[in-house]
Amino acid sequence: MALLEVENLSIGYNTKGGYLKAVEGVSFALEEGQSLGFVGESGCGKTTIGMALMRLLPPNGSVSQGRILFEGKDLLEMSEREMRQIRWGKIAMIFQAAMNALNPVQRVVDQIVEAILTHSPTLGKREAIQQVEDLFQTVGIPHERMRDYPHQYSGGMKQRAIIAMALACRPKLIIADEPTTALDVIVQDQILKETKYLQREFNIGMIFISHDISIVADVCHDIGVMYAGQLVEYGPTEDVFDSPVHPYTKALLSSYPTLTGEKSLLQPIPGETPNLIYPPDGCRFCDRCPGGSPSCKEAIQAWVDVSPGHKSLCYHC
């Protein structure tokens, strides 16, 4: 049994302009100790999926269909009381702009101790502080900095503190939403190396959300390419990068620079993403696709198996 199974997940938001279909028909699975990365343009639904897994959608957001099975149990059918035990206890999240997630008027150690004691009420405060000290050593923060306030930390230290908080209750799954945003490339590299090490060390499943495909390629076993609320290509990271099939995946890879291979001009993707209040019929990438045809708008979309574990949502595949 997979650690996490998402089946036909659809999520929408009630807006002034109408009902916005932010995610539609997304399915994937994650094994224990494995990592899955979601990539795509801003607004494609990556963060919405992460928030739905935590049951933290805003008041105007809701899951319209699908199941989220964690260790065989549907999170969508759990009570809020049950979900409070799952959050941070078994599923933790590193939120987007995590450097701003710490309470500025509370010492960092106290914030992490609070999370530990919430999920381990029989544990004493002294033992919880010792756990934080061990966690800080694991993520590379000197223990003498534990009692500092967030404003006394650099950006990289704040990010490490958030990772320590995510690890505090030994979760089985971590959702990392753009965890290296606003960090310079040197600190990014340090954070990514630590993330990979900690995942292996504690055998944690990870969902890594990023618009930077190079980061996902470095961190994740599998990759899911999102476009306009849909998962359009999915498979082992090496297969998707070496043999992309969906036109959007190809276009996305062509728009990023590479340090290896033949030098070439970057190719921007023309056009704009469709309005998800009124999504088009058929392939949502059709109007921007160089190989698009009238049949793409008329055909019922179906997954095409490219190779074992690698599939694409394209009529011409």
C-alpha positions in Angstrom: 0.0 0.0 0.0 1.3 3.4 -1.0 1.9 6.1 1.7 -0.3 8.5 -0.2 -2.8 7.9 -3.0 -4.7 10.8 -4.6 -7.5 9.7 -6.9 -9.3 12.0 -9.4 -8.9 15.1 -7.2 -10.7 18.2 -8.3 -10.6 21.5 -6.4 -12.3 24.9 -7.1 -12.6 28.4 -5.7 -15.7 30.5 -5.5 -14.7 33.9 -6.9 -16.6 37.1 -7.9 -16.2 36.0 -11.5 -17.6 32.5 -11.0 -16.4 29.1 -9.9 -12.7 28.7 -10.8 -11.6 25.1 -11.5 -8.1 25.2 -10.0 -7.4 21.5 -10.1 -9.2 18.9 -12.2 -8.9 15.1 -12.2 -5.5 14.8 -10.7 -4.3 11.3 -9.6 -0.9 10.2 -8.3 0.7 8.0 -5.6 3.7 8.3 -3.4 5.6 5.5 -1.7 7.1 5.8 1.8 10.6 7.4 1.6 10.1 8.5 -2.0 9.8 12.1 -3.4 7.5 13.6 -6.0 7.9 17.0 -7.5 5.2 19.2 -9.1 6.3 21.8 -11.6 4.5 24.2 -13.8 3.7 27.9 -14.4 2.3 30.0 -11.6 -1.4 29.4 -11.1 -1.4 25.8 -12.4 -2.7 24.3 -9.2 0.5 23.1 -7.5 0.1 24.9 -4.2 -3.7 24.2 -4.2 -2.9 20.4 -4.2 -0.5 20.8 -1.2 -3.1 22.8 0.8 -5.8 20.3 0.0 -3.6 17.5 1.3 -3.3 19.4 4.6 -7.0 20.3 4.5 -6.0 24.0 4.7 -7.9 25.4 1.7 -9.2 29.0 2.2 -12.9 29.4 3.0 -13.8 29.9 -0.7 -12.0 26.8 -1.7 -13.4 23.2 -1.7 -12.7 19.7 -3.0 -15.5 18.9 -5.5 -14.5 15.3 -6.1 -11.8 12.7 -5.5 -10.1 10.9 -2.6 -6.9 11.6 -0.6 -5.8 8.3 0.9 -3.1 8.6 3.5 -2.0 5.2 5.0 -5.2 3.9 3.5 -7.6 6.4 5.2 -9.4 9.2 3.3 -8.3 12.5 4.7 -11.4 14.2 3.2 -13.7 12.1 5.4 -11.8 12.8 8.7 -13.2 15.2 11.3 -11.3 18.4 12.0 -10.2 16.9 15.3 -8.7 13.9 13.5 -7.0 16.2 11.0 -5.3 18.2 13.8 -3.6 15.0 14.9 -2.5 14.3 11.3 -1.1 17.8 10.7 2.5 18.1 11.9 2.1 14.7 13.6 2.1 12.7 10.4 2.0 15.3 7.6 4.1 18.5 7.9 4.3 21.4 5.4 7.0 23.9 4.6 4.9 26.7 3.4 5.6 29.1 0.6 7.6 32.1 1.8 8.4 30.0 4.9 10.9 32.7 6.1 7.8 34.7 7.1 6.1 31.8 8.8 7.8 32.2 12.2 6.1 34.3 14.9 8.3 37.4 15.2 7.7 38.0 18.9 8.3 34.4 20.1 11.7 32.7 20.5 12.3 30.1 17.8 12.8 27.3 20.3 9.5 28.0 22.0 7.6 27.8 18.7 9.1 24.3 17.9 8.6 23.1 21.5 4.9 24.1 21.2 4.5 21.9 18.1 6.2 18.9 19.8 4.2 19.2 23.0 0.9 19.5 21.1 1.4 16.1 19.5 3.3 14.5 22.4 1.4 15.7 25.5 3.1 13.2 27.8 6.5 14.6 27.0 8.1 17.0 29.4 9.2 20.5 28.3 12.9 19.7 29.1 12.7 16.6 26.8 11.1 18.7 24.1 13.9 21.3 24.3 16.4 18.5 24.0 14.7 17.3 20.9 14.9 20.8 19.4 18.6 20.9 20.2 19.1 17.6 18.4 17.0 18.9 15.4 19.1 22.1 15.2 22.3 20.0 15.1 20.7 17.9 12.3 19.8 21.0 10.2 23.0 22.8 10.9 22.0 25.6 13.4 24.3 26.1 16.4 22.3 25.2 19.6 23.3 28.5 21.2 21.0 30.2 18.7 17.9 28.3 19.8 16.7 31.1 22.1 17.1 33.8 19.4 14.1 35.6 17.9 13.4 35.1 14.1 14.7 38.6 13.2 18.1 37.5 14.6 18.3 34.7 12.0 19.6 35.0 8.4 17.3 33.8 5.6 19.0 30.5 5.4 18.8 29.9 9.2 15.1 30.7 9.2 14.6 28.2 6.4 16.6 25.6 8.4 14.4 26.3 11.5 11.3 25.7 9.5 12.7 22.4 8.3 13.5 21.5 11.9 9.9 22.4 12.8 8.6 20.2 10.0 10.8 17.3 11.3 9.9 17.9 15.0 7.2 15.2 15.2 8.8 12.7 12.9 6.2 13.0 10.1 5.9 10.3 7.4 5.2 13.0 4.8 6.5 16.5 4.2 5.0 18.9 1.7 7.6 21.5 0.7 6.1 24.4 -1.2 8.8 26.5 -2.9 11.1 26.0 0.1 14.1 27.8 -1.4 12.2 31.0 -2.5 14.1 34.2 -1.9 17.4 32.4 -1.0 20.6 33.0 -2.9 21.9 30.0 -5.0 24.6 29.0 -2.4 22.1 28.8 0.4 19.6 27.0 -1.9 22.2 24.4 -2.6 22.9 23.9 1.1 19.1 23.6 1.9 18.5 21.1 -1.0 21.5 18.9 0.1 20.2 18.9 3.7 16.6 18.1 2.5 17.8 15.1 0.5 19.9 13.9 3.4 17.1 14.2 6.0 14.6 12.5 3.7 16.9 9.5 3.4 17.9 9.6 7.1 14.3 9.5 8.4 12.7 7.7 5.4 10.2 10.5 4.8 7.9 10.8 1.8 8.1 14.2 0.2 6.1 16.3 -2.2 8.2 19.1 -3.5 6.4 22.0 -5.2 8.4 24.4 -7.4 8.3 26.4 -10.6 12.1 25.7 -10.9 12.4 22.4 -12.8 16.1 22.2 -12.1 15.5 22.0 -8.4 12.9 19.3 -8.8 15.3 17.3 -11.1 17.9 17.4 -8.3 15.6 16.4 -5.4 12.8 14.1 -6.6 12.4 10.5 -7.7 9.3 11.3 -9.8 7.9 14.4 -11.4 4.4 15.6 -12.3 4.1 18.4 -14.8 1.0 20.6 -14.2 -0.7 22.9 -16.7 -3.9 24.9 -16.1 -5.1 22.7 -13.3 -4.3 19.4 -14.9 -1.5 16.9 -14.6 -0.3 16.5 -18.2 2.8 14.3 -17.7 3.9 12.1 -14.9 6.8 9.6 -14.4 10.3 9.0 -13.2 12.3 12.3 -13.2 15.0 10.9 -15.5 12.5 9.6 -18.0 10.5 12.8 -18.1 13.6 15.0 -18.5 15.4 12.7 -21.0 12.3 11.8 -23.1 9.6 14.4 -22.6 6.4 13.6 -24.5 3.8 16.2 -23.8 4.2 19.4 -25.8 4.0 21.5 -22.7 6.7 19.6 -20.9 8.9 20.0 -24.0 8.2 23.7 -24.1 8.9 24.1 -20.4 12.3 22.4 -20.7 13.1 24.5 -23.7 12.5 27.7 -21.8 15.1 26.9 -19.1 18.8 27.4 -19.5 21.2 24.4 -19.1 24.8 24.2 -18.2 25.4 21.1 -20.3 24.8 20.2 -23.9 24.8 22.5 -26.9 24.1 26.2 -26.4 20.9 27.5 -27.9 18.4 30.4 -27.5 15.8 29.9 -24.9 12.3 29.4 -26.3 9.5 31.3 -24.5 6.1 29.7 -24.5 3.7 31.9 -26.6 0.3 32.9 -25.5 -1.4 32.8 -22.1 -2.9 30.1 -19.8 -6.7 29.7 -20.3 -9.3 31.2 -17.9 -10.1 28.4 -15.5 -13.5 29.8 -14.8 -14.3 28.9 -18.4 -11.8 26.2 -19.2 -11.7 25.1 -22.9 -12.8 21.7 -24.0 -10.3 19.1 -24.8 -6.6 19.9 -24.4 -6.0 23.0 -22.4 -2.6 23.6 -24.0 -4.0 23.4 -27.6 -4.0 27.1 -28.4 -0.3 27.4 -27.3 0.8 24.1 -28.8 2.8 24.2 -32.1 1.3 20.8 -33.0 -2.3 21.6 -31.9 -5.1 20.6 -34.2 -9.0 20.9 -34.2 -9.1 17.3 -33.0 -7.3 18.2 -29.8 -10.2 20.4 -28.8 -12.8 17.7 -29.6 -11.1 14.6 -28.4 -11.7 13.2 -24.9 -8.5 13.4 -23.0 -7.0 10.1 -21.9 -3.6 9.0 -20.5 -1.1 7.4 -22.8 1.5 5.1 -21.4 4.9 6.0 -22.7 7.0 3.6 -20.7 6.7 1.8 -17.3 5.5 4.5 -14.9 5.7 7.3 -17.5 2.5 8.6 -19.0 1.3 11.7 -20.9 -2.1 13.4 -21.4 -1.8 14.2 -25.1 -4.0 13.2 -28.0 -1.1 12.9 -30.4 1.2 10.9 -28.2 
